[in-house]
Amino acid sequence: MSELKQELKAKIIENLNLEDFSVEDIADNDPLFGDGLGLDSIDALELIVMLDKDYGIKIADPKQGKDIFVSIDTMAKFIEENKK
């Protein structure tokens, strides 16, 4: 799963244009929103699109993202449990 976490960090940096961050800057349990990476609701939509496009996982209820996008750890766990 560690490879998946590294991949997620790289994709988040690339897809959300987080030029001030590198993969090494993001800890697996850092909060993605608020005081962590400081992502916002637009970024959450981008993450939902990324899950669909890159992992074939559709999130029907955007509110579900609140539980999934807590950290890299929670995203990786969700992908492992739901990828097709």
N, C-alpha and C positions, 0 to 999 in steps of 0.2 A: 504493500500500500504506500510505502514511502516514495516509490517512483510516481505513483498517481498524485501524491501531494505536491511533489516538485513540479509535475506537469500542470497541475491546477494553478500553482503560484505563477508560473510562466504565462499561462493563458490569461489569468486575471490581469497581470501587468500589461500584456499586449492588448487585450480586448478593451480594457478600460483606460488605456493610455496613461498608466501610472509611471511616468518617466523618472520620477524621483525615487522609485523603489527598485530593488533587485530581488531575485528569488531569496537570497540570503537574509534580506531585511525582514522577511515575513516569517514569523514563528508559526508552527502548526496550530497553536491554540490562541493566536492573536485574534481579537475581535475584528471582523471585517467592517463593521459599521461603527459609527460613533467615535470613540477615542482610539480605536485600532487604526485601520487603514483610512477611516473617514469616508467610507462609501455612502451613497445616498440612494433614494428610491429609483432614480434613473439607472444607476449602476445595478440595482437588483434586477431590473428588467433585462439588462444586458446579460447578467448571469443566467437568467432563465433561458434566454435565447441560446447562450453558450451550451448549457446542459442539453438542450434539444438538438442543436446542430452537431456537437462533438461527441455526445454520449447516447443520443437517441432517447433521452429521458424528457418526457413532457410533464410540466407542472401545471395542472389545470387551475388550481387556486393560488394566485400570487401570494396570499397570506401564508401559505405553506412555506414559502421562501424564508420567512422569519425564523423558522426552526432549522432550515437547511443551511442557510448562509450565515450561521453564527461565527464559524471559523473554518479554516482549511480542514481541520479534523472532522467537523460535522459534514462538510461537503463531500469529502472522500468517503466517509462511511455511507452516506446516502447513495453515492454513485455505485459503490461496491454492491449495495443491497438492491439496486434498481436497474442497473445497466442491462441492456439486452444482448 
